[in-house]
Amino acid sequence: MDYSPLLNSSKEADQVEVKVDLSQDDALELFVSQLQTHSTPRCVRLFLGAERVLQVKQISSALAENNSLVKLNMYFDYMSAAGCRHLSAALKTNSTLTSLDLHFNDIGDMGAEHLAGALRVNTALTWLNLRSNSITQYGLEPLCCAVQQHPRLRSLYLGYNSVTPTSAELVGNMLAQNSTLTLLD
């Protein structure tokens, strides 16, 4: 994968989303190596293979120190709460990723709790999509508490999770406390 034509700092390069299929031979090792050397495109859509949690763990280790990736799309990858735990650990130290799309990953309440822990530390994220992740009020509570204090998050997608009157109240309280959130779905 030669990304060199996409690695300039032009505005157009920020809009290019490179698709990386990690089920192909050696793709994971190559992508992790490029994350470690900061030679990835700025926007990446990952397709995980069969060993999802292991792949997310390896990617997360490199992502923790990466300073070039700004947008990561991992939707429909079914990484589960275990994969989300690794990704959340990386988010605690990564300061360049501003957009993260995790919809349809089945992270559940435990994954939401892991992300809440990351959001308490990470101030770079401005856009987060957690649609259709089997999150109930138990995962939404710590997530909402973290978002209340997040200084830069502008867009949050929570649709198609388990919404109850209690979870609606949690979201209402979050909105009352957070002054940067301008889009909630």
Secondary structure, 3 states (H helix, E strand, C coil): CCCHHHCCCCHHHHHCEEEEECCCCCHHHHHHHHHHCCCCCCEEEEECCCCHHHHHHHHHHHHCCCCCCCEEECCCCCCHHHHHHHHHHHHCCCCCCCEEECCCCCCHHHHHHHHHHHHCCCCCCCEEECCCCCCCHHHHHHHHHHHHHCCCCCEEECCCCCCCHHHHHHHHHHHHHCCCCCEEC
